Amino acid sequence: MVFCFIHLSVQEFLAALHVHLTFINSGVNLLAEEQSTSRWSKLFGDKSKYLYQSAVDKALQSPNGHLDLFLRFLLGISLQTNQNVLQGLLTQTGSGSENNQVAVDYIKKKIKKTPSAEKSINLFHCLNELKDRSLVDQIQQSLSSGSLSTDKLSPAQWSALGFILLSSEKDLDVFDLKKYSASEEALLRLLPVVKASKKALQVEFIQ
């Protein structure tokens, strides 16, 4: 299983690198339905924000999540710090901080509109790749201070909470949903955490 995961990771990374290099070198967005917009990069400067928006949309449309890892790699490659590491392959720089911020804003907008808890949490992984932890830090501070009110959480904040819990080995040993809420909405939003936990305590839904 470990070998299969590593093999898949290498495949997804190489696919992301190919898509990135194709766009940088020729202006062709391999993820776009139509290529006319992406070709503007040659005439009007870097438009890599279209590439990242296309990648986010494709990943959200994927029924089985097979593009989730690819999307994380692609966004990770967009950072200048990672491009410095790959400078032997990336002969030209990528998007720059301005378009990275465009990607961050686009992902946040998608988080608010995405009903799937799994896909929303993957988008938080994407924000993490882009070094944006604003939503996560907001929930983390509330958790640390004990002032988190789950009655008023937005869907995006529920997903941020799920992302935090999935990153915590302690919470995944025994997950008690009642600690956060006993509502059906809470179960749906934190279902990925329930699935990943070694043991989940049963709750009765509040009608």
Residue frames relative to the residue before (quaternion, step in Angstrom):
aa qw qx qy qz dx dy dz
M 1.0000 0.0000 0.0000 0.0000 0.00 0.00 0.00
V 0.6416 0.5220 -0.3317 0.4538 3.61 0.98 -0.81
F 0.6462 0.5193 -0.3169 0.4608 3.57 0.98 -0.88
C 0.6440 0.5269 -0.3208 0.4524 3.59 0.96 -0.87
F 0.6621 0.5032 -0.3139 0.4581 3.57 0.95 -0.85
I 0.6501 0.5065 -0.3187 0.4683 3.58 0.96 -0.87
H 0.6377 0.5292 -0.3214 0.4583 3.57 0.98 -0.86
L 0.6572 0.4998 -0.3043 0.4750 3.57 0.96 -0.89
S 0.6452 0.5308 -0.3222 0.4452 3.58 0.96 -0.86
V 0.6484 0.5070 -0.3175 0.4708 3.58 0.97 -0.85
Q 0.6407 0.5278 -0.3208 0.4561 3.58 0.96 -0.85
E 0.6876 0.4812 -0.2874 0.4616 3.57 0.85 -0.95
F 0.6367 0.5210 -0.3316 0.4618 3.59 1.03 -0.75
L 0.6692 0.4928 -0.3034 0.4661 3.59 0.89 -0.90
A 0.6280 0.5241 -0.3347 0.4679 3.59 1.06 -0.73
A 0.6575 0.5003 -0.3069 0.4725 3.58 0.96 -0.86
L 0.6463 0.5159 -0.3165 0.4647 3.58 0.98 -0.83
H 0.6407 0.5255 -0.3173 0.4611 3.59 1.00 -0.80
V 0.6591 0.5007 -0.3068 0.4699 3.58 0.92 -0.91
H 0.6588 0.5139 -0.3035 0.4579 3.57 0.96 -0.90
L 0.6953 0.4788 -0.2828 0.4552 3.59 0.81 -0.99
T 0.6214 0.5419 -0.3389 0.4532 3.58 1.04 -0.76
F 0.6724 0.4892 -0.3000 0.4676 3.55 0.97 -0.84
I 0.6761 0.5027 -0.2956 0.4503 3.58 0.88 -0.97
N 0.7540 0.4279 -0.2196 0.4474 3.58 0.86 -0.97
S 0.8223 0.2052 -0.0929 0.5226 3.61 1.02 -0.71
G 0.4657 -0.6972 0.4383 0.3240 3.60 1.23 -0.17
V 0.5342 0.6251 -0.4052 0.3996 3.59 1.26 0.22
N 0.2395 -0.7576 0.5968 0.1114 3.54 -0.78 1.10
L 0.2776 -0.8081 0.4998 0.1420 3.58 -0.19 1.27
L 0.6700 0.5023 -0.2931 0.4613 3.59 1.24 -0.31
A 0.5881 0.6054 -0.3581 0.3993 3.59 1.26 -0.24
E 0.5311 -0.6092 0.4875 0.3302 3.53 -1.18 0.62
E 0.7738 0.1275 -0.0554 0.6180 3.55 1.06 -0.83
Q 0.3939 -0.7669 0.4677 0.1950 3.57 -0.94 0.87
S 0.4707 0.7197 -0.4372 0.2631 3.61 1.17 -0.29
T 0.6607 0.5167 -0.3178 0.4422 3.60 0.94 -0.88
S 0.6899 0.4859 -0.3008 0.4444 3.58 0.83 -0.95
R 0.6249 0.5525 -0.3501 0.4262 3.63 1.07 -0.57
W 0.4924 0.6551 -0.4323 0.3761 3.58 1.24 -0.20
S 0.5251 0.6634 -0.4135 0.3364 3.59 1.16 -0.52
K 0.6406 0.5288 -0.3294 0.4488 3.59 1.10 -0.63
L 0.7532 0.4133 -0.2045 0.4691 3.57 1.05 -0.77
F 0.8232 0.2344 -0.0754 0.5116 3.55 0.95 -0.88
G 0.6930 -0.4711 0.2855 0.4652 3.58 1.14 0.53
D 0.7419 -0.4303 0.2919 0.4234 3.54 -1.34 -0.02
K 0.0327 -0.7939 0.6067 -0.0227 3.56 -0.79 1.10
S 0.1870 0.8355 -0.5014 0.1250 3.57 1.06 0.70
K 0.4806 0.6534 -0.4523 0.3708 3.58 1.22 -0.19
Y 0.6112 0.5452 -0.3539 0.4516 3.59 1.11 -0.62
L 0.6132 0.5505 -0.3441 0.4500 3.56 1.07 -0.72
Y 0.7044 0.4646 -0.2731 0.4619 3.57 0.83 -0.97
Q 0.6222 0.5259 -0.3396 0.4701 3.58 1.05 -0.68
S 0.6373 0.5173 -0.3206 0.4727 3.58 1.01 -0.82
A 0.6593 0.5160 -0.3087 0.4513 3.58 0.96 -0.88
V 0.6395 0.5170 -0.3206 0.4701 3.59 0.98 -0.84
D 0.6653 0.5083 -0.3009 0.4566 3.58 0.90 -0.94
K 0.6544 0.5135 -0.3116 0.4594 3.59 0.94 -0.89
A 0.6593 0.5083 -0.3125 0.4575 3.59 0.95 -0.85
L 0.6649 0.5004 -0.3041 0.4637 3.59 0.98 -0.81
Q 0.6701 0.4970 -0.2889 0.4695 3.58 1.13 -0.65
S 0.5471 0.6281 -0.3932 0.3893 3.58 1.24 -0.41
P 0.3854 -0.7650 0.4619 0.2300 3.63 -0.57 1.08
N 0.7846 0.3234 -0.1694 0.5010 3.61 1.05 -0.65
G 0.5345 -0.6745 0.3827 0.3361 3.59 1.26 0.25
H 0.3599 0.7749 -0.4705 0.2205 3.60 1.18 0.32
L 0.6773 0.4671 -0.3020 0.4815 3.61 1.26 -0.19
D 0.4075 0.7441 -0.4593 0.2632 3.60 1.26 -0.03
L 0.6991 0.4585 -0.2760 0.4742 3.58 0.81 -0.98
F 0.6002 0.5617 -0.3405 0.4564 3.57 1.08 -0.78
L 0.6610 0.5137 -0.3032 0.4552 3.58 0.91 -0.93
R 0.6502 0.5124 -0.3273 0.4556 3.60 0.91 -0.82
F 0.6532 0.5068 -0.3136 0.4672 3.57 0.95 -0.84
L 0.6570 0.5235 -0.3162 0.4408 3.57 0.90 -0.92
L 0.6791 0.4736 -0.2895 0.4803 3.57 0.94 -0.86
G 0.6239 0.5431 -0.3366 0.4500 3.56 1.07 -0.71
I 0.6386 0.5308 -0.3176 0.4577 3.57 1.04 -0.80
S 0.6104 0.5911 -0.3527 0.3921 3.59 1.10 -0.60
L 0.6025 0.5750 -0.3650 0.4160 3.61 1.17 -0.46
Q 0.5443 -0.6497 0.4303 0.3107 3.54 -0.95 0.92
T 0.6212 0.5550 -0.3489 0.4294 3.59 1.02 -0.75
N 0.6833 0.4574 -0.2855 0.4923 3.59 1.01 -0.77
Q 0.6184 0.5376 -0.3467 0.4564 3.57 1.10 -0.62
N 0.5935 0.5587 -0.3628 0.4517 3.58 1.12 -0.58
V 0.6406 0.5178 -0.3129 0.4728 3.55 1.07 -0.78
L 0.7539 0.3594 -0.1784 0.5202 3.58 1.06 -0.84
Q 0.2530 0.8304 -0.4787 0.1312 3.59 1.20 0.35
G 0.5891 0.5742 -0.3772 0.4254 3.60 1.15 -0.41
L 0.7176 0.4012 -0.2336 0.5191 3.57 1.19 -0.55
L 0.7401 0.3657 -0.2025 0.5267 3.55 1.01 -0.83
T 0.1419 -0.8358 0.5278 0.0524 3.55 0.06 1.30
Q 0.7414 0.2577 -0.1868 0.5908 3.57 1.27 -0.30
T 0.5098 -0.6487 0.4641 0.3225 3.55 -1.08 0.66
G 0.5005 -0.6811 0.4616 0.2694 3.53 -1.24 0.48
S 0.8911 -0.1532 0.0774 0.4201 3.48 -1.09 -0.81
G 0.3673 -0.7046 0.5334 0.2901 3.61 0.91 -0.80
S 0.6982 -0.5188 0.3122 0.3819 3.55 -1.29 0.45
E 0.6139 0.5728 -0.3619 0.4051 3.60 1.03 -0.71
N 0.7215 0.4145 -0.2533 0.4934 3.58 0.84 -0.94
N 0.5595 0.5664 -0.3962 0.4573 3.59 1.17 -0.42
Q 0.6518 0.5004 -0.3112 0.4774 3.57 1.02 -0.79
V 0.5966 0.5455 -0.3540 0.4703 3.58 1.11 -0.66
A 0.6498 0.5104 -0.3089 0.4710 3.58 1.00 -0.84
V 0.6299 0.5333 -0.3247 0.4619 3.58 1.00 -0.84
D 0.6766 0.4923 -0.2904 0.4641 3.59 0.86 -0.97
Y 0.6483 0.5206 -0.3167 0.4565 3.58 1.00 -0.83
I 0.6566 0.5068 -0.3094 0.4650 3.58 0.96 -0.86
K 0.6414 0.5221 -0.3245 0.4589 3.59 0.97 -0.80
K 0.6321 0.5220 -0.3267 0.4704 3.56 1.05 -0.77
K 0.6665 0.5030 -0.2953 0.4643 3.57 0.99 -0.84
I 0.5939 0.5679 -0.3620 0.4402 3.58 1.08 -0.69
K 0.6660 0.5159 -0.2988 0.4483 3.57 0.95 -0.87
K 0.7550 0.4016 -0.2024 0.4772 3.59 1.09 -0.71
T 0.6083 0.5853 -0.3484 0.4075 3.60 1.25 -0.21
P 0.3097 -0.7852 0.5047 0.1811 3.63 -0.51 1.11
S 0.6231 0.5609 -0.3436 0.4232 3.60 1.11 -0.58
A 0.4210 -0.7143 0.5025 0.2450 3.56 -0.74 1.08
E 0.6408 0.5381 -0.3281 0.4385 3.60 0.98 -0.83
K 0.6946 0.4671 -0.2817 0.4691 3.58 0.87 -0.94
S 0.6226 0.5364 -0.3428 0.4552 3.59 1.04 -0.70
I 0.6631 0.4953 -0.3058 0.4705 3.57 0.95 -0.87
N 0.6191 0.5245 -0.3507 0.4676 3.60 1.05 -0.67
L 0.6261 0.5277 -0.3416 0.4613 3.59 1.06 -0.67
F 0.6124 0.5194 -0.3543 0.4792 3.59 1.14 -0.52
H 0.5850 0.5368 -0.3649 0.4863 3.58 1.13 -0.57
C 0.6377 0.5286 -0.3169 0.4620 3.57 1.06 -0.77
L 0.6364 0.5081 -0.3208 0.4838 3.58 1.00 -0.81
N 0.6212 0.5404 -0.3330 0.4595 3.55 1.08 -0.73
E 0.6182 0.5349 -0.3333 0.4696 3.59 1.07 -0.74
L 0.7201 0.4256 -0.2289 0.4979 3.56 1.07 -0.78
K 0.4790 -0.7121 0.3986 0.3234 3.57 1.33 0.27
D 0.5131 0.5961 -0.4512 0.4217 3.58 1.06 0.73
R 0.0282 0.8147 -0.5743 0.0755 3.56 -0.52 1.22
S 0.2461 0.8215 -0.4913 0.1523 3.58 1.20 0.41
L 0.7022 0.4491 -0.2758 0.4787 3.61 0.83 -0.95
V 0.6559 0.5108 -0.3082 0.4625 3.56 0.99 -0.84
D 0.6553 0.5150 -0.3165 0.4530 3.60 0.92 -0.87
Q 0.6090 0.5622 -0.3479 0.4383 3.58 1.09 -0.73
I 0.6937 0.4473 -0.2677 0.4970 3.58 0.90 -0.92
Q 0.6290 0.5525 -0.3323 0.4344 3.58 1.01 -0.82
Q 0.6496 0.5120 -0.3128 0.4670 3.58 1.00 -0.81
S 0.6472 0.5097 -0.3163 0.4704 3.57 1.03 -0.78
L 0.6342 0.5238 -0.3234 0.4678 3.57 1.05 -0.77
S 0.6790 0.5092 -0.2880 0.4435 3.56 0.91 -0.97
S 0.7225 0.4278 -0.2407 0.4869 3.56 1.05 -0.77
G 0.4488 -0.7081 0.4353 0.3282 3.56 1.27 -0.23
S 0.5576 0.6330 -0.3711 0.3881 3.57 1.27 0.31
L 0.3844 0.7378 -0.4825 0.2742 3.60 1.23 0.24
S 0.1008 -0.7846 0.6112 0.0261 3.56 -0.78 1.09
T 0.2420 -0.8151 0.5105 0.1284 3.57 -0.18 1.26
D 0.5306 0.6338 -0.4121 0.3833 3.59 1.20 -0.27
K 0.7693 0.3479 -0.1692 0.5085 3.57 1.15 -0.59
L 0.4089 0.7301 -0.4687 0.2830 3.60 1.21 0.24
S 0.3806 -0.6871 0.5705 0.2398 3.54 -1.07 0.78
P 0.6767 -0.4684 0.3476 0.4492 3.64 -1.19 0.25
A 0.6449 0.5194 -0.3231 0.4582 3.60 0.99 -0.80
Q 0.6686 0.4911 -0.3012 0.4702 3.59 1.00 -0.78
W 0.5881 0.5464 -0.3592 0.4760 3.59 1.13 -0.64
S 0.6693 0.4961 -0.2970 0.4665 3.57 0.94 -0.90
A 0.6167 0.5327 -0.3400 0.4693 3.57 1.07 -0.72
L 0.6354 0.5191 -0.3170 0.4757 3.57 1.03 -0.81
G 0.6435 0.5223 -0.3140 0.4631 3.58 0.98 -0.85
F 0.6348 0.5301 -0.3177 0.4637 3.56 1.00 -0.83
I 0.6556 0.5087 -0.3055 0.4670 3.58 0.95 -0.89
L 0.6814 0.4958 -0.2920 0.4524 3.58 0.88 -0.95
L 0.6488 0.5167 -0.3186 0.4588 3.58 1.03 -0.75
S 0.6689 0.4870 -0.2890 0.4815 3.57 1.21 -0.48
S 0.6560 0.5061 -0.2928 0.4772 3.57 1.31 -0.10
E 0.3594 -0.7414 0.5262 0.2103 3.59 -0.57 1.13
K 0.6114 0.5751 -0.3479 0.4175 3.58 1.06 -0.75
D 0.7067 0.4606 -0.2701 0.4642 3.58 0.86 -0.97
L 0.6740 0.5042 -0.3012 0.4481 3.60 1.13 -0.53
D 0.5002 0.6283 -0.4435 0.3979 3.61 1.21 -0.16
V 0.7559 -0.0989 0.0924 0.6406 3.55 0.80 -1.08
F 0.1181 -0.8199 0.5588 0.0398 3.54 -0.49 1.19
D 0.1213 -0.7932 0.5963 0.0219 3.54 -0.69 1.16
L 0.3187 -0.7842 0.5053 0.1679 3.56 -0.24 1.27
K 0.6133 0.5830 -0.3491 0.4026 3.58 1.08 -0.73
K 0.5403 0.6230 -0.3979 0.4020 3.57 1.23 -0.40
Y 0.7568 0.3336 -0.1760 0.5338 3.56 1.18 -0.60
S 0.7356 -0.2808 0.1999 0.5832 3.58 0.98 -0.83
A 0.3143 -0.7425 0.5580 0.1962 3.56 -1.17 0.53
S 0.4567 0.7074 -0.4355 0.3183 3.57 1.24 0.26
E 0.6108 -0.5494 0.4234 0.3819 3.54 -1.26 0.40
E 0.5955 0.5665 -0.3588 0.4424 3.58 1.09 -0.67
A 0.6430 0.5249 -0.3196 0.4571 3.56 0.98 -0.85
L 0.6419 0.5231 -0.3252 0.4567 3.57 0.98 -0.85
L 0.6695 0.5023 -0.3049 0.4544 3.58 0.90 -0.91
R 0.6957 0.4756 -0.2733 0.4639 3.58 0.96 -0.86
L 0.7630 0.3347 -0.1803 0.5228 3.57 1.09 -0.70
L 0.2869 0.7944 -0.4911 0.2130 3.58 1.26 0.32
P 0.6284 0.5237 -0.3632 0.4460 3.66 0.92 -0.68
V 0.6314 0.5181 -0.3289 0.4740 3.59 1.10 -0.67
V 0.6304 0.5287 -0.3257 0.4658 3.57 0.99 -0.86
K 0.6742 0.5020 -0.2952 0.4542 3.60 0.92 -0.91
A 0.7156 0.4626 -0.2495 0.4602 3.57 1.02 -0.81
S 0.5907 0.6035 -0.3688 0.3885 3.59 1.18 -0.46
K 0.5401 -0.6190 0.4617 0.3347 3.56 -1.16 0.61
K 0.7836 -0.0121 0.0256 0.6206 3.54 1.15 -0.69
A 0.1015 -0.7890 0.6046 0.0405 3.56 -0.86 0.96
L 0.3720 -0.7324 0.5271 0.2176 3.56 -0.78 1.02
Q 0.4511 -0.7008 0.4892 0.2570 3.56 -0.91 0.92
V 0.1076 -0.7787 0.6154 0.0572 3.53 -1.16 0.68
E 0.3595 -0.6716 0.5935 0.2597 3.52 -1.32 0.34
F 0.4282 -0.7254 0.4757 0.2532 3.55 -0.73 1.06
I 0.4017 -0.6814 0.5613 0.2434 3.50 -1.15 0.77
Q 0.2690 -0.7816 0.5417 0.1529 3.59 -0.62 1.05
